[in-house]
Amino acid sequence: MEQKPLTRRQILTRTAQAGIGVGTLGALWIANKTGWPGQILSAQAEHQKTNPSFHLQEISQKAGMGVTHQKVVLDHKLDNIMPWMASVGAAVAAADYNNDGLIDIFVSSSGRNTPCHLFRNNGDGTFTDVAKQAGVAHLNDQGGVMDAVWGDFDNDGWADLYIVRWSAPNLLFHNNGDGTFTNVTTQSGTGDPGNGNAAIWFDYNNDGLLDLYVGNYFPYVDLWNLNTTRIMHNDFEQARNGGANVLYHNNGDGTFTNVARELGVDDTGWTLDVGACDLFNTGQMDLYLANDFGQDIIFKNNGNGTFTNVTKKALPVDTRKGMSVDFADLDGDGYPDIYVANISKEGYLVEGNFLWKNNRDGTFTDVAPPLGVDHAGWSWGAKFVDLDNDGEMEIVVLNGFVSAGKGDYWYYLGTMATTPGILVEDARNWPPIGDRSISGYERSRLYAKQGNGYQDIAEEAGLTDLYDGRGLCIADFDNDGLPELFIASQGAPFQLYKNSPQMRNHWIGFQLRGTGRSNRDAIGARVTITANQQRHVKWVDPGSGFASQSDRRIIFGLGQRATVESVEIRWPDGHIEHMHNPPINRYHIVKEGDLNA
């Protein structure tokens, strides 16, 4: 029999007794039958819907990508909350692994002994799963795959693949250049056995070699064979008992050394995503950690191989649930702004996503509420993307936690979170979830610029599925200059959305190649174009975004502007090259040093 929701007075009393701040997950406002305080969300002004300038069509079956993610199943001591524990693992990563000029896709599965998939792009709108013959299919014999990221760690011209797993060593696969991969985890020293959810390749010391940062979540326990059930976060707002993050320094000889503790970046927050970008316009890649149950972290790169934690100056106090992070320069000032996915549940929890405006003085201000991009449900993968090449960035946000039966677990979660004296760190104290949903069947959001804010046009644009979305990959699989969406959802079919605009706008794209002074993938390079006296800036991304890594080619939408006056490329090692009046509506492959030759 379902229990009655708590009254407003009961909630206030319990949160006061527990010493938990109102307005956070700790408070977990539980709505009563009148809808209070869900009206806080529902009272927001509705924007008038307009027809989008593009349409997204789901074509995964037609493209030969009709696979379904399989969920992980852990120690049966966790059966009472298994749907919560098994809610991650659907990852997607893009790269041209065979150097044929076409973007290929790796997509994970997480169930024991279920295969992962490597979809080779056939160049005709279809893909072929070659994971088995490539040697990257059977990755769930131990642990469970949570994330994947491509990066050429030895600068040999071929994309290598790093796999993040729970309760088993992570895996590094070296690309042999013949369509196959070799597991080099042991000899490389990159087999962190933590329970990670995220990884990025980036050259933190600008020595021309890609280093590897891993964001861990649970502490170092075997989730399949538990000695204790005290493995959960110990606070809903300020948990610091997660797994320590790892920074693998590339030694240049095929081996790596973990220097995270030495450099002070071994954060023990519950990291769900890691991102890196030049946040302070110093030419160095800084780290942003999206942490669940508490403060996100910014580590500023000092340019001498060290980092400084500048979080207290850069960000306000944050008790939200960081899930994903992405970067874009929204105003052309050369400083990246940051979008961070958190969670919100109408009638229960008012948190909202962050859109951190870069103030160019080392601080950030959240402008998500006035721009209308804050309340996007239980958000996971979220990315900036210009889907119609008009020069304005859209924001795509995937949603949904656990979609199951009609019962709602939020009441039980709220009751537990606000009960004084309960040890939430112990999974045995969590009420059974059973077949209840937790923020289930939520639709994704697609925010498009509208006047002085943004408008959600997901349904009008064709993004209508109700799966529990996780990894979101942006890639141009047919080289037409239009980005497509690749989505990995939890326990659901993989999806490929073909992008069809009503009118084709102009564009220009860049594929950068470092030649020794900078890493071959040119991760961290900044490209600035000037078109019709308007400035646009983008960076080569290391793999930011929850359980996802996108196409690293850079596309600038030009709208109806038919010329680009100038291009400036600042390579990761700091030297600058220029192009003048380059042809548009095509990709430019630029090798480091060619423009100054």
Beta strands, then each sheet from edge to edge (+ up, - down):
strand 1: 54-58
strand 2: 92-95
strand 3: 104-107
strand 4: 117-121
strand 5: 127-129
strand 6: 144-151
strand 7: 160-166
strand 8: 171-175
strand 9: 181-183
strand 10: 195-202
strand 11: 211-218
strand 12: 246-250
strand 13: 256-258
strand 14: 270-277
strand 15: 286-292
strand 16: 297-301
strand 17: 307-309
strand 18: 324-328
strand 19: 337-341
strand 20: 354-358
strand 21: 364-366
strand 22: 379-385
strand 23: 394-399
strand 24: 445-450
strand 25: 453-456
strand 26: 469-475
strand 27: 484-489
strand 28: 495-501
strand 29: 506-513
strand 30: 526-531
strand 31: 534-539
strand 32: 548-549
strand 33: 554-559
strand 34: 566-570
strand 35: 576-580
strand 36: 587-591
sheet 1: 1+ 28- 27+ 26-
sheet 2: 5+ 4- 3+ 2- 32-
sheet 3: 6+ 7- 8+ 9-
sheet 4: 10+ 11- 12+ 13-
sheet 5: 14+ 15- 16+ 17-
sheet 6: 18+ 19- 20+ 21-
sheet 7: 22+ 23- 24+ 25-
sheet 8: 33+ 29- 36-
sheet 9: 31+ 30- 34+ 35-
end
